[in-house]
Amino acid sequence: TIPDDVFRNFIVNYALPDAQEPYIHVASWRKAIFDIGRPLIKDTFTDTAKEANKWVSENFKQFESMSGRFAQMPDPLTIYNCGGGDAGDIAVFTTALLRTLCVPAKIKASCGIL
């Protein structure tokens, strides 16, 4: 069972904070991301998280930032459609994927996933 505060803050919450300020997606992406991630669902949160991280590392390429220094970060579906992005873009997608699969996740300031 997931505690209520973890569920509200790290699964349901659309805000994916970066190092500077919270980023709230304005595009409707959860259903599409769930459909992409559905085959990655396993029996436990840990196994699902491992499978999702493995899938992202095998299917995404890291390249120069799409968002640029002053531009808004792209939403998770745009990142998926581009096949990757910079470390921050991939962290946003991975966090969105994990949350959509009901695995609590947040972005660390160093663009790592917890």
Number of C-alpha atoms within 10 A of each C-alpha: 4 11 7 9 9 14 17 13 16 23 23 14 13 18 16 21 15 18 12 7 9 11 17 13 15 9 11 11 15 17 10 14 20 19 12 12 18 15 11 20 19 15 7 10 15 11 13 21 24 16 17 24 18 12 14 19 14 9 11 16 15 14 13 12 16 18 14 10 8 6 9 11 20 20 20 26 18 17 20 20 8 12 15 24 23 17 16 22 25 25 24 25 24 26 27 31 28 27 24 24 23 19 23 21 22 24 20 14 12 11 17 15 16 9
